[in-house]
Amino acid sequence: MELLGLHHVALIAADLERSRRFYVGLLGLRVVAENYRAARRSWKVDLEGPGGLRLELFTFPDAPPRPSRPEAQGLRHLAFATADVEACRRRLAEGGVECEPVRVDEYTGRRFFFCADPDGLPIEFYEVPRA
């Protein structure tokens, strides 16, 4: 078996427009496809970002909320790389997103912070040097 990389991450949104404002409006991902699936009463919106990033936003009627605190088993968080963690945090705060303070990774010395997406999914922004 040969894995070529991570293809995409799929998220279920409680409110598609609110999630679109976060992922497209604040994070700058772009919509590449948008489809309503009548049989499932569900939207699927494909988003792309830098470095081959692909997110799928879904809606499903009556989907239960995701437990975030206390942390539950399964997906813990999404982490996005950024060259400027302070600028990222400032942009999110200006957009009304509550952000945790910037911390330093005790193992790498790199700076990072967390916020939550509109459905409470923890999102990390991790500072890496530009390629």
HULINJO-V966708 format. One record per backbone hydrogen bond with DSSP energy under -1.0 kcal/mol. CO is the residue of the C=O (numbers start at 1). NH is the residue of the N-H. If there is no record, write none. Layout:
BEGIN
CO/NH
CO/NH
END
This chain:
BEGIN
9/56
11/58
15/19
16/20
17/21
18/22
19/23
20/24
20/25
21/26
22/27
23/29
30/48
33/46
35/44
37/40
37/42
42/37
43/59
44/35
45/57
46/32
46/33
47/55
48/30
50/53
53/49
54/9
55/47
56/11
57/45
58/13
60/63
78/124
80/126
82/128
84/88
85/89
86/90
87/91
88/92
89/93
90/94
91/95
92/97
93/96
103/112
105/109
110/105
111/127
112/103
113/125
114/100
115/123
117/120
121/117
122/78
123/115
124/80
125/113
126/82
END
